[in-house]
């Protein structure tokens, strides 16, 4: 009888521990969903800041540009790396991003983000 009581006590303790861990994981999951919404907001700000360049309409300049960036403490975009099909498109995107501010959107420390722009002439 004594062994049964001890086993039941241990089993109950194990069950309570597992339930507590599930609550912990649920909190972590909801945080990552929140961060995902912040990243979506940041992406929207960046995509809206870079307008389709007029010079691509008159010439046959097109291509995809990948920009890797981080955010400074004051929310400005710091371009870390750019991969572009032409130098002109690279410079254009850098210039457009130079005035973008995402100060209250996402607080990221030592984090890099990437966005791809596609400029295609039909």
C-alpha positions in Angstrom: 0.0 0.0 0.0 2.9 2.3 0.8 4.5 1.7 -2.6 1.2 2.5 -4.4 0.9 5.8 -2.5 4.4 6.8 -3.4 3.9 5.8 -7.1 0.7 7.8 -7.3 2.4 10.8 -5.7 5.2 10.6 -8.2 2.8 10.1 -11.1 0.8 13.2 -9.9 3.9 15.2 -9.6 5.0 14.2 -13.1 1.6 15.1 -14.5 1.7 18.5 -12.9 5.2 19.1 -14.2 4.2 18.2 -17.8 1.2 20.5 -17.6 3.3 23.4 -16.4 5.8 22.8 -19.3 2.9 22.9 -21.8 1.9 26.3 -20.5 5.5 27.5 -20.9 5.6 26.4 -24.5 2.3 27.9 -25.2 3.6 31.3 -24.0 6.7 31.0 -26.2 4.5 30.1 -29.2 2.3 33.2 -28.8 5.4 35.4 -28.5 6.8 34.1 -31.8 3.4 34.8 -33.5 3.5 38.3 -32.2 7.1 38.8 -33.5 5.9 37.4 -36.8 3.2 40.1 -37.0 5.9 42.7 -36.3 8.1 41.4 -39.0 5.2 41.5 -41.5 4.6 45.1 -40.5 8.3 45.9 -41.1 8.2 44.2 -44.5 5.1 46.2 -45.5 6.8 49.5 -44.5 9.9 48.6 -46.6 8.0 47.4 -49.6 5.8 50.5 -49.6 8.9 52.8 -49.3 10.5 51.4 -52.5 8.5 52.6 -55.5 8.8 51.0 -58.9 11.7 53.0 -60.6 10.6 55.1 -63.6 13.9 54.4 -65.4 13.1 50.7 -65.8 10.1 51.6 -67.9 12.0 53.3 -70.6 14.9 50.9 -70.7 15.1 47.2 -70.5 16.4 47.2 -67.0 14.8 44.6 -64.8 15.8 42.1 -62.1 15.6 41.0 -58.6 17.3 42.7 -55.7 17.9 41.1 -52.4 18.6 43.4 -49.5 19.9 42.2 -46.2 19.6 44.9 -43.5 19.5 45.5 -39.8 17.8 48.2 -37.7 19.7 50.8 -35.8 18.7 51.8 -32.3 16.7 54.7 -33.7 14.8 52.5 -36.1 16.7 53.4 -39.3 17.6 50.8 -41.9 21.3 49.9 -42.1 21.9 48.1 -45.4 24.3 45.2 -44.7 24.4 43.6 -48.1 22.7 44.0 -51.5 22.6 41.6 -54.4 21.3 43.2 -57.6 21.3 42.5 -61.3 22.5 46.1 -62.1 24.4 48.8 -60.1 21.7 51.3 -61.0 18.9 49.2 -59.4 21.2 48.6 -56.3 21.8 52.3 -55.8 18.1 53.1 -56.3 17.0 50.7 -53.7 19.6 51.8 -51.2 18.6 55.5 -51.7 14.9 54.6 -51.2 15.6 52.8 -48.0 17.9 55.5 -46.5 14.9 57.5 -45.1 12.8 54.6 -43.9 12.1 54.5 -40.2 10.7 51.6 -38.3 11.3 52.9 -34.8 8.2 51.6 -33.0 7.6 48.6 -35.2 10.2 46.1 -34.2 13.0 46.2 -31.6 15.7 43.9 -32.9 19.1 43.6 -31.5 21.8 42.1 -33.6 19.2 40.7 -36.0 19.3 40.8 -39.8 16.4 40.8 -42.2 16.1 40.2 -45.9 13.7 41.4 -48.5 13.5 40.8 -52.2 12.4 43.4 -54.8 11.5 42.3 -58.3 11.4 45.0 -61.0 10.1 43.4 -64.2 9.1 45.1 -67.4 6.2 43.5 -69.3 
